[in-house]
């Protein structure tokens, strides 16, 4: 995650079967079409806290991202 022109931008790396890895930038609220997958939209970002870290707990700060994926015709999702 990073900020460009005061807007959050996430990145995703897609490797189609038998293809090369391609990095896509996902600006908040904008849809990006990824060949062999579909249209991906980053629609919400909860950035990490700016409060000082709690040294009594393990782990680091995290961001929460919410995306929407509309699969291309003929594509399916298998978790």
DSSP file (Angstrom, degrees, kcal/mol; ACC not computed):
  #  RESIDUE AA STRUCTURE BP1 BP2  ACC     N-H-->O    O-->H-N    N-H-->O    O-->H-N    TCO  KAPPA ALPHA  PHI   PSI    X-CA   Y-CA   Z-CA
    1    1 A X              0   0    0      0, 0.0     2,-0.3     0, 0.0     9,-0.2   0.000 360.0 360.0 360.0 139.5    0.0    0.0    0.0
    2    2 A X  E     -A    9   0A   0      7,-2.0     7,-2.9     5,-0.1     2,-0.5  -0.947 360.0-109.5-153.0 174.4    1.1    3.5   -0.7
    3    3 A X  E     +A    8   0A   0     -2,-0.3     2,-0.4     5,-0.2     5,-0.2  -0.935  27.0 178.8-114.9 132.4   -0.4    6.9   -1.4
    4    4 A X  E >  S-A    7   0A   0      3,-2.8     3,-1.3    -2,-0.5    -2,-0.0  -0.998  75.9 -11.5-129.7 128.2   -0.4    8.7   -4.8
    5    5 A X  T 3  S-     0   0    0     -2,-0.4    -1,-0.1     1,-0.3     3,-0.1   0.895 129.6 -54.8  50.0  45.4   -2.0   12.1   -5.3
    6    6 A X  T 3  S+     0   0    0      1,-0.2     2,-0.4    -3,-0.0    -1,-0.3   0.743 118.0 110.3  62.3  26.5   -3.7   11.8   -1.9
    7    7 A X  E <  S-A    4   0A   0     -3,-1.3    -3,-2.8     2,-0.0    -1,-0.2  -0.997  72.0-114.4-133.2 136.2   -5.3    8.4   -2.8
    8    8 A X  E     -A    3   0A   0     -2,-0.4    20,-2.9    -5,-0.2     2,-0.4  -0.414  30.9-168.1 -64.9 140.7   -4.5    4.9   -1.5
    9    9 A X  E     -AB   2  27A   0     -7,-2.9    -7,-2.0    18,-0.2    18,-0.2  -0.988   2.1-168.6-133.8 123.8   -3.0    2.5   -4.1
   10   10 A X  E     - B   0  26A   0     16,-2.3    16,-3.8    -2,-0.4     2,-0.4  -0.646  11.2-141.2-102.3 166.2   -2.6   -1.2   -3.6
   11   11 A X  E     - B   0  25A   0     14,-0.2     2,-0.4    -2,-0.2    14,-0.2  -0.970  13.4-173.2-129.6 145.8   -0.7   -3.6   -5.7
   12   12 A X  E     - B   0  24A   0     12,-2.4    12,-3.1    -2,-0.4     2,-0.5  -0.996  14.9-145.4-135.6 142.1   -1.4   -7.1   -6.8
   13   13 A X  E     - B   0  23A   0     -2,-0.4     2,-0.4    10,-0.2    10,-0.2  -0.941  17.6-167.6-109.5 125.4    0.8   -9.5   -8.7
   14   14 A X  E     - B   0  22A   0      8,-2.9     8,-2.4    -2,-0.5     2,-0.5  -0.942   9.5-171.6-117.0 130.7   -0.9  -11.9  -11.1
   15   15 A X  E     - B   0  21A   0     -2,-0.4     6,-0.2     6,-0.2     3,-0.1  -0.902  15.4-152.5-121.5 100.4    0.7  -14.9  -12.7
   16   16 A X    >   -     0   0    0      4,-0.6     3,-2.8    -2,-0.5     2,-0.1  -0.355  41.2 -79.7 -68.5 153.9   -1.5  -16.5  -15.4
   17   17 A X  T 3  S+     0   0    0      1,-0.3    -1,-0.1    19,-0.1     3,-0.1  -0.329 118.8   1.2 -55.8 123.9   -1.1  -20.2  -16.0
   18   18 A X  T 3  S+     0   0    0      1,-0.2    -1,-0.3    -3,-0.1     2,-0.2   0.570 117.8 104.5  74.3   9.6    2.0  -20.5  -18.2
   19   19 A X  S <  S-     0   0    0     -3,-2.8    -1,-0.2     1,-0.1     2,-0.2  -0.490  73.4 -89.8-115.3-175.8    2.6  -16.8  -18.2
   20   20 A X        -     0   0    0     -2,-0.2    -4,-0.6    -3,-0.1     2,-0.2  -0.605  47.1 -95.6 -92.6 153.9    4.8  -14.2  -16.7
   21   21 A X  E     -B   15   0A   0     -2,-0.2     2,-0.4    -6,-0.2    -6,-0.2  -0.494  41.4-168.7 -68.6 133.7    4.2  -12.4  -13.5
   22   22 A X  E     -B   14   0A   0     -8,-2.4    -8,-2.9    -2,-0.2     2,-0.5  -0.995  12.1-144.4-128.7 132.1    2.5   -9.0  -13.9
   23   23 A X  E     -B   13   0A   0     -2,-0.4     2,-0.4   -10,-0.2   -10,-0.2  -0.827  16.3-167.5 -96.7 131.2    2.1   -6.3  -11.2
   24   24 A X  E     -B   12   0A   0    -12,-3.1   -12,-2.4    -2,-0.5     2,-0.4  -0.956  13.7-140.8-117.6 135.7   -1.0   -4.2  -11.3
   25   25 A X  E     -B   11   0A   0     -2,-0.4     2,-0.6   -14,-0.2   -14,-0.2  -0.812  12.2-158.4 -92.8 136.6   -1.6   -1.1   -9.3
   26   26 A X  E     -B   10   0A   0    -16,-3.8   -16,-2.3    -2,-0.4     2,-0.1  -0.851   5.1-157.5-118.3  92.7   -5.1   -0.7   -7.8
   27   27 A X  E >   -B    9   0A   0     -2,-0.6     3,-2.3   -18,-0.2    15,-0.5  -0.465  39.5 -90.5 -67.4 141.1   -6.0    2.9   -7.0
   28   28 A X  T 3  S+     0   0    0    -20,-2.9    15,-0.2     1,-0.3    -1,-0.1  -0.289 110.8   7.4 -54.1 125.0   -8.8    3.2   -4.4
   29   29 A X  T 3  S+     0   0    0     13,-3.5     2,-0.4     1,-0.2    -1,-0.3   0.361 104.9 109.7  85.0  -4.8  -12.2    3.3   -6.2
   30   30 A X    <   -     0   0    0     -3,-2.3    12,-0.8    12,-0.2     2,-0.3  -0.840  63.0-132.2-106.0 142.1  -10.9    2.6   -9.7
   31   31 A X  E     -C   41   0B   0     -2,-0.4     2,-0.4    10,-0.2    10,-0.2  -0.728  18.1-166.1 -92.8 141.5  -11.4   -0.7  -11.5
   32   32 A X  E     -C   40   0B   0      8,-2.6     8,-3.0    -2,-0.3     2,-0.5  -0.995  14.3-138.3-127.4 129.5   -8.5   -2.5  -13.2
   33   33 A X  E     -C   39   0B   0     -2,-0.4     2,-0.6     6,-0.2     6,-0.2  -0.765  14.7-164.6 -89.8 130.3   -9.0   -5.3  -15.7
   34   34 A X  E >>  -C   38   0B   0      4,-3.4     3,-2.1    -2,-0.5     4,-1.7  -0.960  24.3-122.2-115.3 115.2   -6.6   -8.3  -15.3
   35   35 A X  T 34 S+     0   0    0     -2,-0.6   -19,-0.1     1,-0.3     4,-0.0  -0.301  97.1  18.2 -57.6 132.9   -6.5  -10.6  -18.3
   36   36 A X  T 34 S+     0   0    0      1,-0.1    -1,-0.3   -20,-0.1   -19,-0.1   0.444 130.4  48.6  85.0   0.6   -7.3  -14.2  -17.4
   37   37 A X  T <4 S-     0   0    0     -3,-2.1    35,-2.6     1,-0.2     2,-0.3   0.515  95.6-121.8-129.4 -70.1   -9.0  -13.1  -14.1
   38   38 A X  E  <  -CD  34  71B   0     -4,-1.7    -4,-3.4    33,-0.3     2,-0.5  -0.993  48.3 -26.3 153.4-155.1  -11.5  -10.2  -14.5
   39   39 A X  E     -CD  33  70B   0     31,-2.4    31,-2.7    -2,-0.3     2,-0.4  -0.847  53.9-165.5-100.9 126.9  -12.1   -6.8  -13.2
   40   40 A X  E     -CD  32  69B   0     -8,-3.0    -8,-2.6    -2,-0.5     2,-0.4  -0.927   4.7-172.8-116.9 133.4  -10.7   -5.9   -9.7
   41   41 A X  E     -CD  31  68B   0     27,-2.5    27,-2.3    -2,-0.4     2,-0.7  -0.990  18.3-147.9-129.2 125.5  -11.7   -2.9   -7.6
   42   42 A X  E     + D   0  67B   0    -12,-0.8   -13,-3.5   -15,-0.5   -12,-0.2  -0.829  29.0 166.0 -85.1 114.7  -10.0   -1.8   -4.4
   43   43 A X  E     +     0   0B   0     23,-2.3     2,-0.3    -2,-0.7    24,-0.2   0.527  54.0  25.8-115.3  -5.6  -13.0   -0.3   -2.5
   44   44 A X  E     - D   0  66B   0     22,-1.2    22,-2.3     2,-0.0     2,-0.4  -0.963  52.2-174.1-158.4 140.9  -11.9    0.2    1.1
   45   45 A X  E     - D   0  65B   0     -2,-0.3     2,-0.6    20,-0.2    20,-0.2  -0.997   7.4-168.5-135.4 129.6   -8.6    0.6    3.0
   46   46 A X  E     - D   0  64B   0     18,-2.8    18,-2.2    -2,-0.4     3,-0.1  -0.925  25.5-149.4-112.9 103.0   -8.2    0.6    6.8
   47   47 A X        -     0   0    0     -2,-0.6    16,-0.1    16,-0.2    15,-0.1  -0.194  27.1 -86.5 -70.0 163.1   -4.6    1.9    7.3
   48   48 A X        -     0   0    0      1,-0.1    -1,-0.1    13,-0.1    15,-0.1  -0.267  55.5 -88.1 -64.6 156.9   -2.5    0.8   10.3
   49   49 A X        -     0   0    0     13,-0.2    -1,-0.1     1,-0.1    12,-0.1  -0.299  22.0-148.1 -64.1 147.3   -2.8    2.8   13.5
   50   50 A X        +     0   0    0     -3,-0.1    -1,-0.1     2,-0.1     3,-0.1   0.398  65.7 111.8 -95.1   1.2   -0.6    5.8   14.0
   51   51 A X  S    S-     0   0    0      1,-0.1     3,-0.1     3,-0.0    -2,-0.0  -0.385  85.3 -88.4 -70.0 152.0   -0.5    5.1   17.7
   52   52 A X        -     0   0    0      1,-0.1    -1,-0.1    -2,-0.1    -2,-0.1  -0.321  55.9 -96.3 -58.6 143.9    2.8    4.0   19.2
   53   53 A X        -     0   0    0      1,-0.1     2,-0.9    -3,-0.1    -1,-0.1  -0.273  29.7-117.2 -64.5 148.4    3.2    0.2   19.2
   54   54 A X    >   -     0   0    0      1,-0.1     3,-1.8    -3,-0.1    -1,-0.1  -0.783  23.0-161.2 -85.4 106.5    2.3   -1.8   22.2
   55   55 A X  T 3  S+     0   0    0     -2,-0.9    -1,-0.1     1,-0.3    -2,-0.1   0.583  84.6  66.7 -69.9  -8.8    5.6   -3.4   23.2
   56   56 A X  T 3  S+     0   0    0      2,-0.1     2,-0.3    -3,-0.0    -1,-0.3   0.562  95.4  67.5 -86.8  -7.4    3.9   -6.0   25.3
   57   57 A X  S <  S-     0   0    0     -3,-1.8     2,-0.1     2,-0.1    -3,-0.0  -0.867  78.6-129.9-114.3 146.8    2.2   -7.6   22.2
   58   58 A X        +     0   0    0     -2,-0.3     2,-0.1     2,-0.0    -4,-0.1  -0.452  65.1  47.5 -87.2 165.6    3.9   -9.4   19.3
   59   59 A X  S    S-     0   0    0     -2,-0.1     2,-0.2     2,-0.0    -2,-0.1  -0.214  74.2 -99.9  94.6 173.2    3.4   -8.7   15.7
   60   60 A X        -     0   0    0      1,-0.1     2,-0.2    -2,-0.1    -2,-0.0  -0.494  45.7 -66.0-120.4-169.8    3.4   -5.5   13.7
   61   61 A X        -     0   0    0     -2,-0.2     2,-0.3   -13,-0.1    -1,-0.1  -0.501  50.1-162.6 -80.6 152.0    0.9   -3.1   12.3
   62   62 A X        -     0   0    0     -2,-0.2     2,-0.3   -15,-0.1   -13,-0.2  -0.934  13.9-139.7-133.6 156.6   -1.4   -4.2    9.5
   63   63 A X        -     0   0    0     -2,-0.3     2,-0.5   -15,-0.1   -16,-0.2  -0.865  16.0-141.3-107.8 149.3   -3.7   -2.7    6.9
   64   64 A X  E     -D   46   0B   0    -18,-2.2   -18,-2.8    -2,-0.3     2,-0.4  -0.964  19.9-170.7-112.1 127.6   -7.0   -4.1    6.0
   65   65 A X  E     -D   45   0B   0     -2,-0.5     2,-0.5   -20,-0.2   -20,-0.2  -0.913   9.7-160.4-118.2 143.2   -8.0   -4.1    2.3
   66   66 A X  E     +D   44   0B   0    -22,-2.3   -23,-2.3    -2,-0.4   -22,-1.2  -0.991  16.7 176.9-124.1 126.2  -11.3   -4.9    0.7
   67   67 A X  E     -D   42   0B   0     -2,-0.5     2,-0.4   -25,-0.2   -25,-0.2  -0.881  21.2-145.1-126.0 158.2  -11.5   -5.7   -3.0
   68   68 A X  E     -D   41   0B   0    -27,-2.3   -27,-2.5    -2,-0.3     2,-0.5  -0.984  13.6-164.5-120.1 134.3  -14.2   -6.8   -5.4
   69   69 A X  E     -D   40   0B   0     -2,-0.4     2,-0.7   -29,-0.2   -29,-0.2  -0.979   7.7-169.2-122.7 120.8  -13.5   -9.2   -8.2
   70   70 A X  E     -D   39   0B   0    -31,-2.7   -31,-2.4    -2,-0.5   -33,-0.1  -0.926  27.7-136.5-104.9 106.7  -15.8   -9.7  -11.1
   71   71 A X  E     -D   38   0B   0     -2,-0.7   -33,-0.3   -33,-0.2     3,-0.1  -0.281  16.3-110.8 -66.2 145.4  -14.5  -12.8  -12.9
   72   72 A X    >   -     0   0    0    -35,-2.6     3,-2.3     1,-0.1    -1,-0.1  -0.371  51.6 -79.7 -64.8 152.5  -14.3  -12.8  -16.7
   73   73 A X  T 3  S+     0   0    0      1,-0.3    -1,-0.1    -2,-0.1     3,-0.1  -0.322 121.6  22.5 -54.6 134.5  -16.7  -15.2  -18.5
   74   74 A X  T 3  S+     0   0    0      1,-0.3     2,-0.3    -3,-0.1    -1,-0.3   0.277  99.5 112.1  89.7 -11.2  -15.4  -18.7  -18.3
   75   75 A X    <   -     0   0    0     -3,-2.3    -1,-0.3   -38,-0.1     2,-0.3  -0.678  44.4-173.4 -93.3 150.6  -13.2  -18.1  -15.3
   76   76 A X        -     0   0    0     -2,-0.3     2,-0.5    -3,-0.1    -4,-0.1  -0.964  22.2-121.9-141.1 159.1  -14.0  -19.6  -11.9
   77   77 A X        -     0   0    0     -2,-0.3     2,-0.5    -6,-0.0    -6,-0.0  -0.883  23.2-180.0-106.0 127.8  -12.6  -19.3   -8.3
   78   78 A X              0   0    0     -2,-0.5    -2,-0.0     1,-0.1     0, 0.0  -0.885 360.0 360.0-127.5  98.4  -11.2  -22.3   -6.5
   79   79 A X              0   0    0     -2,-0.5    -1,-0.1     0, 0.0    -2,-0.0   0.513 360.0 360.0 -67.5 360.0  -10.0  -21.5   -3.0
